[in-house]
């Protein structure tokens, strides 16, 4: 940590990639959170900069002992022009400023940056491992990260593809794969002009019917040549023999290598070879495919089933409609369907059989040799080819070949693995894949087109996020796609105001797709919605959105149907009370449950309430937001409710999770009975069975489970710990989760975070005799209760909200009133008194409150 005059700050992370990212905390001892700016090379400002300030840092406030540091966290993202040699971070507060030397460049390479601030992190982190990683990251224009721009790449009708100027040779080695052969031949005869040469290499197939078929094919077509090999010598030798034959028949023609287990669409050859004709420095071209590592679709580098199990022509139509997207440089080509430049073949030769034997890795070696001679390898963005993975080698032999070839590649090209990782990390083709997936989902025939659910949710964790995952899985199981919208929590250069992260999630029997459009705006969301057939709009939460009014207006427009009057169904999920009050847990300015009082009291509370969530994009989740929020003066709670009532009136369904939550909502809103459904959560993420009773002992051990903040009872728990200290009570609180403050006491033990399925074991290991849920707000459900109540231990909670509603039905449930630390501690000592030897009864009465 550094303290300079009235500024305190610490730079926790500096990352350099295509841009500079700085994370840390800083505050001024009078003004609180600072302003931030970046200066490069002694006075210039970067061409683009984005600052996220006011991030909650309770840890800093506790360590520094000042509330000024509560929201001292920051992230600064800035463009880093080539040739920059020095970067300075400037802190401002009032009329004061502090200049922090951030980075100095000591050389010309990517990794020559050194930290300039003495009291910062010791070293700069590098997003990319190689110089080429920066080229990958900037291969496509930055605006394509926005959904509206990416969808705008597609023409209404596919652009015309010019014919190739010279004949091409297509080489197809054949060994086994009989079921693929006829479909491939049909496709080639339909899509390849007779002026091009097709060379099939019969690689000593033991099934002589394959040989007979190839012979018949050769005598039937003048542009088809069959190379018959008397015995199998492996894929690599077959390809070499085929290319030698192709070179003899067509000396100047570019060469295409094609596996038998591929499916090619119409116009594939022109789109694959065309870039080489137009740009002679390209050594190889590879199309998108479902199974092709770095050129995979809908995801990479993993293999995928064909998207939606759609035919190759339907998927390719989306890519073929791309207009103006140039081929993207890649660290290598992929040999399942790869065009090779004849000029490169002349300059560097062909595959190295001596090094790669029967096959695997030979195309990587050729592509890397070509790069050392000044060529590039590219992925063609406007072509998609299915790859069925028929396989030419038994799995054991394949594994051995891959291992051996990998060793050769690493020895010859030690930078290759790092460049592949950089390509995956940069993922330059992500916008193309994402937009293509949207186009395919939006244009499939009526019988096979999945409809889409538009789901708005908060960006954090907690019980609502657990429910979200289950709801998405339920919708996907019905064959629906989900367009998930959340406020952006990671700054991105060029992000719009009120930025949103949008993720398209689809799963069917053949594929599982997740494509992201990070840092978009409502106009981008509108473009996505227009491209997809909507089935329903679901609002799970609008906590954390920078402009909830604009989002609600957007939802109302969809429900009412805009100009055509054809609206979609609207479902509202009530996980919290944000519609009632921007203090979504209904905690007032005095850290108590407000009880939804008359609006006059709300107007008095609002200016001083630190728990309001209003026009901000904090990364905190629904259940932890209150501790990280700042008071916002001038909030009109009445207007806030009127906006929500207008949305409520349009909803086809309100889903609440308990009777008590519905009762709270109805203190502020009119809800029609026929549109309300009460559906409790099912804690299907755990299996709960009774625990054996913990052995008695001199100290009652009380488990406190979950994320504990003000709304969840952090101050209550702290007061109970202090009472236990003051009265020397035989009780120890065992925390399983986290808490928003430091509690240093012999009566408190922090066990850290937990996995729900391991909780029973953890409680047993610590010998817990009871469970205490200290929440002081009327929770709408509470997953934690279902995780613990079935264990058989006494469960103590305040008589408020959904937990109390359900605990009344359990014999081990204990409800406490009033909501005070004294009442809770007395109840806990009563229910655990039998396990504490020598605890006198009168001692309990001393703390009754």
N, C-alpha and C positions, 0 to 999 in steps of 0.2 A: 504494500500500500504506500502511496505517496501523499504527503500533505504539503502543500505550498501555500503559505499565507492562509487565505480564506477558502481555498479549494482543497478538497480531498478526492482522490481518484485512484483507480487501479485498472490497468489494461490487462484483461484476462485472456484475450485471444486475438491474434492477428493472423488472418488467412489471406493468401494471395493466390489468385487464379486468373480468370479473365477479368476479375474485378477485385477490389480490396474490401475485406470485411473485418471490422473491428468491434469487439464486444468487451464490455466491462461495466464499471459503475463510476459515477462522478457526481459530486454535489458541492454546493456552496454553503458555508455555515450560516448565512443569513437568508439567501434566496432559495435554497433547496436545490431541486434538479437543475442541471446546466443546459445551455444550448451548445450545439456542436457544429463544427465546420472542418473541412479538410483543405489544406493548402499543399500544393505540390511545387517543387523546384523553386522555392523562395518567393512565391506570390501568386501563382496561377491557381484557379479553382478547377477541380476536375469537371469534365464536360457533363457528368451526371452524378448526382449524389442523392441518397435517401437516408433519412435519420429516423430511427424509432427510439423515442425517449420515454421516460416515466415508467419503465418496467419495474414491477414490484421486486424489492430486494430487502425483505425483512431480515435476512441474515446479516446484511451490512448494518441495518439500523440497530440490531441487537449488539453487534460487535462494537459499533461506534458509540452506542448509547445515546443516539439522537434520532428523533422522528424525521429530521430533515432527510435522512437517507432512505426512508421507506420506499421511495420510488426513484432511486438513483440509477437503476440499470439502463443501459443503452446498447443499441446496435447501430453502427454506421456502415453503409455500403456505398462505395464510390468507384466510378470508372477509373481505371489505371492506364493512361495512354502509354504506348510504347516509348521507351526512352526515358521514362521518369526516373529520376535519380534520388529524390528525397521527398518524404511525405511527413507532414506535420498535422497533428490534431489540435484544433483550437477550441478551448472551453470558454464559454461566456456566461456571465450572470450579472444582471444589472448593467452597470457601466464598467465592470471588471472583466478581465480575460486572462487566461493562462495558456501558454503555448507549450505543447508537449511534442518533442521530437519523436516521431513514431517509427520511421524506417529509413535506413540509408542503404543505397545500392553500392556494392563494392566491386561489381564486375558486370559483364554483359549477359550472363546466363540467367535462366529462369530462377535458379536457386541461390542467387548472389545477394539476396536481401538480408540485412541484419537489423535487429531491433535497436532503435535509437534511444528509447526511454530506459533509464537506468533501473527503475523500479517496476518494470513490466514483466510479462512472460519472458523467459530466457531466449526464445527463438520464434521466428516466423513459421507458421504452418503453410504448406504448399498444397493447394487443391489438386494440382496435376504433378505427375512424376517426371514428365518429359516436356520439352519445348513444343512438341507437336500437339500436346494436349490443349494448348491455347488455340491452335488453329481449329481443332475439332470443336471447341466451345463456341467459336465465332463463325462456324461454317455457314449457318443460315442466319438471316437477319433477325435481330432480337425481337422485333414486333410479332414474329410468328409465335412467340410464347403466349400471345393473347388469342383466345378462342376465335374471336371475330375475324382477326387477320388470317389465322390458320384455315378456317372454313372458307375464307375468301379465295384460297388457292385453287379451288375447284371450279372448273368451267361447267356451264350447263350441259354442253356436249363435249366429249373428249377432243382435245386439240388434234389437228391432223398431224400425223407422223410422216415425215418425208421418207421416200423409199431409199434404200441403201444404194450407193453409187457403184459398188463393186460386189461381185459374188463372194459369199462367205462359205467356209467349210465348217460343218457341224460333226463333231466326233462323239460317238456313243459307244463306250465299252459295254459288252453284254456278257454277264456271267450270272446265271440264275435269274431271279426276279421275273419269272415267267408271267406272273399275274399283271405286271406293270407294262409288259412289252406291247401288247396289242393297243391299249389306250394311248401309249406314247406314239406309236407309229401312226395311228389315226390322226393324232394332233399334229404331228410333223407334216404329214401329207396335206393336211388342211391349211396349215399356217405358213409353210415354207415354199417360196416360189421355186420352180424347177431349175432356175439358173444357179441356185446355191447347191453345194455339194453336201450330201449326208453320208458319212462313213460309219458303218456299224462294224465293230470289232468283235467277232465271235471268239471269246477267250477260252477256247477248249471246253465248251459246255458239255458236261457229262450227259445232260438230257439232250439227245440228238434231235428231238422235235424242235428245239429252239434253233438248232443249226438249219434244219429243213425250212423253217419259217423264214430265216434270214436269207437263205439261198433263193427262195421264192420271191422275196422282196427285191433282192438285187437284180434278178432277171426281169422283173416287171417294171422297173423304173430306171431310166437312163441316169438320173442324178443321184441314185443310191449305189454305193459301193460297199461290198462286204469283204472285210479282211478275215480270212479263216485261219485260226491258229490251231495247230495240231494238239497242243496241250495248254493247260492253264499255267500262266507265268505271273499272275497277279495283276491287279488293277493298273499299277504304274506302267508296267511294260506294255499292257494293252493300249493305254493312252498314247505312249510314245510311238508304238507301231501305227496307231490310227493317225496321229499328227504327221508322221512321215509320209503316209499315203496321201493325206489331204494336201500336203505341201507339194507332192509330185503332181497331183491332179489340178491344184489351184495355187500356184506358187506365190501369188501376191495377195491372196485372200486372208482376211482375219479369221481366227479360229474360235469356235465355241465348243467348250466341253460340257457335256450333258449326261447326267446320270439317267438310268432307265426308270428310277423311281420318282420322277418328277412329272407334273402336269403343267403344260404351258398353255397360255391363253392366245387368242388371236392377236397378231401384231407384235408378238413378243420379241422376234428376232430384230426387227427394226429399232425397237426401243432399247434393246440390250447392246447392239453394236453401234447404233447411231452416235453416241457420245465419243467413241473412239474415232469415227470418221471426222467428227467436227473438231476434236481436240487430240491431235496426234501424240501429245505427251501423256495421255492416259494409257497405262499398260493393261489394266483389267477392269471389267465391269461386272457387278453382281446385282441381282434384283432383290427386292424384299421377298421373304418367304416365311412360312410358319416355323420351319426348323432349320436355322442357318446361323446360329450364334449371333454375331453383331448385326446381321441384317434381318433379325427376327421380327415377326408381326403376329399378334398384337403386342408382344413383349419381347424384350431381349435382355440378356443373351440366352435365356433358357429356351428350350424347345416348346412349341405350342401345338395344340391340335388346330386344324383349320378353323378360323374364326366363325363361330356359329354353325360350324360344319357346312358352310356355304360352298358351292362349287367355285372352282378357280376363276371362272369368267366373271362371277358376281363380285368377288373380292377384288380382282384385278381392275374391274370397271371403276372403282373408287380411285385407285392409284393412277389409272390411265387418264382420269379427268384432271389431274394436277396440271396447272399451267404455270410455267415460268420458274419452277424449282430446279436449280442446277444440281448435277450429280455431286455427292458429298464424299470428300476424301475419307478413306478408311485405312487402317493399318495393314490390311491384307484383303485379297479376294477370297471367296468361298467356292470350292470347286464343284458343287452339285450342279451349278448352272453359271458358267463364267466365260466371258468373252476375253480373248487374248489378242493384243495388238500385234500384227505381223511385223511391224517395225521393231518392237521390243523382242520378238522371237529371233529376229536376225541379229540383233545386237548382243543379246545375252544367252542365246540358246534356249533349250527347253528344260524339262524336268530332269533332276539329278537322280538317276536310278541307282548309281553306285552308293549314294548316301541314304536313300529312302527305300530301297529294296522293293517290297511288294506294295508299298503305298502308305499313305497318311503323312501329312505335313509337306508333301512335295509342292503344293500350290503356294503355301506360305513362303517356302524358300524361294520360289520363282518370283513372287510378288516383291519380296524384300530385296532380291538382287536387282529387280527392275527399279526399285526406289533408289538404290545406290547409283544407278545410271541416270537419275534425273526424272524418272517416270513417277506417276501416281496411280493408286488404285482407288476406285470409287464404287459407291453404292448408287444404283440408279433409282431415283425416288418414284418414277412413274410406271414401275413394272412390278407385278407380283406373280410368283411361281410357286405352286404347291410342291412340297418335298415330303414324300411318304416314308422315307427312311427304310428302304427295303433291306439294305445291308449286303455287303459283298464278303464279309469275313465273319467267322464265328466269334463270339464275344471275347473268349480268352485270347485268341490271336489278335483281335482288334486292340485289346488293352495293351498287349505287348508291343504292337506296332506304334500305338500312340505314345507310349512311354519312350521308346527308342527314338522316334522322330522328334519328340519334344526336347530330348537331350541335344540333338543335332541343332535344332533351331536356337536353343539357348546359347549354345557354344558359338554359333555363327552370328547371331543377332541378339546380343544380351539386352538390348533395349526393347525388344519386341513385346515381351509380357507386360512391361510397364506402359507401353503405348496402347495395348489392348485395354488395360485397365483405365487409362485416360479416356479412351473412346467411350467405354461404358459409363464412366463417371460424367463426361460431358454430354453424352447422349444427344448429339446434334439433330438426329432425325425424330426425336420425341414428338415435336409438333405435327409432323407429317403422319406418324402412326396414330396419334390421338385424333386428328381431324378425319383420317380415313375410317377409323372405327366409328366415329359419329355418323359419317356419310353412309356407311354400310348399314348401320342400325336404322337410319332414317329412310333408306330407299329400298329395303328388302320388300319382296312381294307381300301382299296382305296376309297370305297364309303363314309366312315364316317370320314376320317382323315382330320382334319383341317390343312391347310398349315400355315406356319409361316412367318411373316415379321420381319426381323432383323433391328432394329431401333437404330442408334447411335445418342445420344444427349448430351448436356452439363448437368452439375449437378445442375444448379441454377434455379432461378425463372425468372419472367419477361414475356414479350409478347410471346417469343418463347416457354416457358413452357406452357402458356395457349394454344397455338396452338398444342403443343404435346399432351395434354390431349384430345383435340378434334380429333386429327388425330388417336389416339389410339382407341377412341370410334367409329370412322368411320370404321376402319379396323375390329374391333371386331363385329360390326353390320353386316359385310360381312361374318362372320363366321371364320375369320382369327385369329390366335394367334399372339401375338407380343412378341418378345424377345428384351426387352429394355436394352440398354447398356449405362452406364454413368460412368465417372471417380469416383472412391471411394473418399468420403469426410470424412469418419469416420475411423480413424486408427484401424486396427485389427491385433492382434498378428499372425505372420506367413503369413501376406499378401505379395504377390509377388511385385516386382518392377512394376511400371506402373499399379497398381491395378485397377480393374473395378468392378462396381456393376452391376450384371445381374439379370433381373427380367422377368419372364415368365408370361404374362398376357393373359388370355383367358376367353371369355364369350360366352355362347350360351343360348338357351332357358332354360336349366336346371341348369347351374352353372356359377359362376363367380370366376375365379381362379387367384391368384397372388402368385407365389412362387419365393423366392429370393435366389440367390447365391452371397452373399456379398464378396467383396475383392477377386475377382478372377483375372486371367490373360488371355492373348490371347490364351494360350494353353487350358484353361478351356472353353473359348468361342468356340474354334474349336471343342471340344468334344460335346458341346451342339448343334452346328450347324450340326455336323455329325449325331446326333441322331434325328434331326427334318427335316421334308420336307420343304425346303425354297421356298417361293413364290417370295420374293423381298428383296433387301437390300435398306434401306433408310438412308441417312446421313443427319440428321437435323442440327447437329453442332458437331465439334470436338474441341470446346473451352474447355480448362481445362484438356485435355488428356496429360499425361506425355510424351508420344512418339507418336505424330501424324503421323510420318513417318511409324511406325510399323502398326498402325491402317489402314492407307491408303493402305499399302502393303497387309494387310489381306483382305480388301475390294476388291482390284484389283484381288486377287487370286480367290475370290468367283465369281466376275463378269466374269473372263476369264475361270473359270471352273476347275482350277488346271490341273491335269493330264488327266481327262476325257473330257475336253473341253466343258462340259455342264454347262455353267454359268447361273447365275440368273439375273433378271432385277435389274438395279441400278437407284435409283432416288435420286437426290440431292435437298435439300431445302435450299434456300439462305436467312437466317434470318439476317445475318450480313456479314461483309467483311473480316472475318478471312482468307479466301483464298487469298485475295488481300494483306493483311499485318497482321502480328501478333498483331498490334494495331487494333483490330477488328472493332472499330468505326471510324478508319482512323483519329484519333487525333494524331497530331505530337508532337514533343518534346516541342513545345511552346504552347501546349494546344489549337491548332486550327485545323480545318478540313484541311487536307493536299491537297485535290483535286486530289489525285492519280498522283503525279508528276513523272518526269523521274526518273529512278532507281538511277542515280547519287545522287539525293537529298535524296532518301531513304537510301542509304548507309551512308550518313552523319547524317541522323536523328536517325538511329537505335541504335547506342551505347548509346545515351542519352535519349531515349524515355521511360518514366516510364510507359507507357500504354501498352507495349507489353505483350502478353499472350504467353509464350513460354516454353514448357517442364515443366509445373507445374500443380498441381492438386488443385488449390485454390477452395474453396467452393463458391466463388462469381459467380453469374449468368452472362449471356451474357450482360445484360444491366447495371450491376453494377461492372463489372470486372475491368474496367480501373482504378478506384480509388484504387484498392487493389493490383495492379501489381507493379513489380519492374523492373528497366531497366536491360536489358540483353545484354551485349556486344557481338559482333561477330556474330549477326544474319544475315544470307545471305537472304535478301528478294527475290532476283532473284531466288535462288534455291528453296525457299519456294513456289514461284509461279509456277515454273516448275513442282514440285511435284503435285500441285493441278491441273495444266493443264493436266497432264497425267491421273488424275482421271476424270476430266471433259470430256476428250475425250472418256472415256468408258461409261459415263452415258447415259442411255436411255431417261432420262427426267430431265430437269432442271426446277424447280418451283421457280419463283420469285414472289414477291408480289406487285410490282409496276414498271412502266416504268422507273422511275428514278433509282431504284436499278439495273435494267438491264443495264442501260447506264453506271453506275459506274463500274459494273463487266466487261463490254466490254472495259473499258480503260486498263484492265490488262489481259483479257483472250479472246480467240477465242471461241465463242459459236455458234453452228449451229442453225439456225432459227427453223428448223423442230423439234428440241429437246427441245425447250424452251416454257414454258407456263407461262403466267402472270395470277395469280389467287389471287385477293385481299382477305384478311381475312374477315370473317363475325363475327361481335361482338355479337354472339348469347348468350353470357353470361349476357347481359343486354338488357333492353327495354328502349328506349330513347324517350322522348316526350318534346316539348317546355316548358320552365319555364315561369311563369309570370315575367315581368320585375321587377327587384329589385327596391325598392323605392329610390329616390334620397337622397343624404345626403352630408355632408361636405367633406367626404373622399371617393375616388374611391377605391373599394375593388376588387383586381385582384386575381383570383384563379390560383394557380400553382399546377398542378396535376401530381403525379407519383413519381418514384424514381429518385431524382435529384443528379447526379454526374457531373464530368467534362464534359463528352460527352453530358449529358443531360442539360448542361448549368448552373451548380452550380456557377461557377465564374462569369458568366454574371449576374445571379440573385443577387449574393452578391454585385457586383458593382452597380447594379440598386438600391438596398437598401441603399447603402452608398450615392449615388447621391440624393435619396429622402431625406435622412437625411441632407445632405449638403445644399440642396436648399429648405428644409422645404416644400416639395411638398405634396399635399393632396392625397396621395396614400398609401394603405396598401396592402401588398402581403399576401395572405392566402394560406398556403401550405397544401395540402391534399396528404399525402404520406410520404416521408422521404428525407433527404438531407445529404450529406456527410461532412457537416461542421456545426459549431455552428454559428447561426446568432442571435445575441442579439440586437434587435432594436425595437423601437415603430412602425416602418414601416413594421414589419414582424411578422406574427402569425402562429405558427405551430399547425395545427389541428390533427396531427398524421395520422396514416394509415387509410385506408377507404376500405369499400366493394363497388365494382362498382355499385351494385344495389341501394346503399344508397347515392351515390354521388350527384344526383340532390337535394335531401332533404338537404344535408349538405351545398351545395352551396347556397341554398335558405335561410337556417337558418343564414348563415354568411353574407347574403345580397350582394353577389358577383355581380359585374357589368360587368365583362369581364373575359376571361380565357387567360392565357399566357403559351405557350409551349416554354421554353427557349432552346430547344435542338440545339446544334451547329454541329451535324453530320448528314449526309444524311440518315435518318432512312429508313429502308427498307419497313416499313409500319406504325406502331404506333397505337396500340389499343386505347390509351388514346384519340386520336383525335375523334374516332368514339363514345367514351363515352360522349364527351362534345359538339361536333359541332352541334348536333341536338337539344341541349337545347335552341338554339336561341340567346345566349349571344355572343357578339363579341369574336372571337377567333383569337389571335395574335400569329404569329410564324415567324421565319426567313425564307427567301425565299430559302429553301434548302431541298432536299429529298422528300420522299413520302408525308409528311404532306402538304408541299407547293403545290405539284401536285394536291392534292385533294381540298385544301382550295380555289383554284382558281374557283372551281365550286359552292362555297357557298357564298351567299350574305353577310353573317356575318363573312366571312374570311378576315383577314387583314395580308398581307405579308410585312415583314420588310427587307430592305437591306440598308446599309451593316450590317454584323453580329457584332453589337457593343451594349453595354448596353445603350449608349446615344440614338441610333436610336430606340431601343425597347421601352425605357421609354417614348420617345416623342410620339411614335405611340399609346401607351396605354393611355397617357394623352389626346391625340386627340379623341380617340374613347370613352373615358369616361367623356370628358369635360362637356357634357350636364347634367350629374348627379351631378356634383360638383358645388354647389352654390358659386358664388363669386370668381371663379378662373379666373384671368386675362389672356387673350391670350398671351401677350408679354412674360409672365413668361416662357412659353413653349420653346420659341426660345433660351433661355439661355442655354439649355442643348443639343440642336441639335448637333450631331457630325458627 
